[in-house]
Amino acid sequence: NAGVTQTPKFRVLKTGQSMTLLCAQDMNHEYMYWYRQDPGMGLRLIHYSVGEGTTAKGEVPDGYNVSRLKKQNFLLGLESAAPSQTSVYFCARRREYGYTFGSGTRLTVV
Amino acid sequence: AQSVTQLGSHVSVSEGALVLLRCNYSSSVPPYLFWYVQYPNQGLQLLLKYTTGATLVKGINGFEAEFKKSETSFHLTKPSAHMSDAAEYFCAVSDRYGGSQGNLIFGKGTKLSVKP
């Protein structure tokens, strides 16, 4: 999935720990999105950004924070991880109606 | 608000048989519609999309989908299934006039199994 890079690819956290997931694009597209994927639920929007310095809540924002200090990077933070946040996280960017997804981060909270 | 319903969380077909994965959407405006495929432990790959123009859209790997406004459907088909088609398929609609700035609203997915 050239164009959008997610780090890390895998992570195991203990309940209550914090972490930041990084999404980096190789262009300067305005629109970026964070999704979580859970079995049988499809992908659901956590937060999104319409440009540098702007973020907004999506469908399932609780327990997450985001920042977009640079246009290329969209960070997703978990301040105090919970087992319910065990999921696969995908970042995407949009240019008009072409979407590019990252390869995902598989997070397990124990 | 837009929404997507995929009928059937699991579909099983024999190799060489027709693949039909159903997707219905709800939208108050002309929709932009997408099909994605996800192979196990991998990311999302775009199969095809409909924005404007011809309602029959051809995608990669021999898949196609037809936008039917009167039926609010965008079903995905492939004439002859191959073992390599086994994957999970997601239909999505773009929330292009909604509050989330073009966010993709996904269906819950359909897992396709292909029997030899």
Interface residues (C-beta under 8 A of the other chain):
Chain A: N1 Y31 Y33 Y35 G40 M41 G42 L43 R44 L45 Y48 V50 A56 G58 F90 A92 R94 Y97 Y99 F101 G102 S103 G104
Chain B: V4 S9 Y32 F34 Q42 G43 L44 L46 K49 T51 F90 S94 R96 S100 Q101 G102 N103 L104 I105 F106 G107 K108 G109
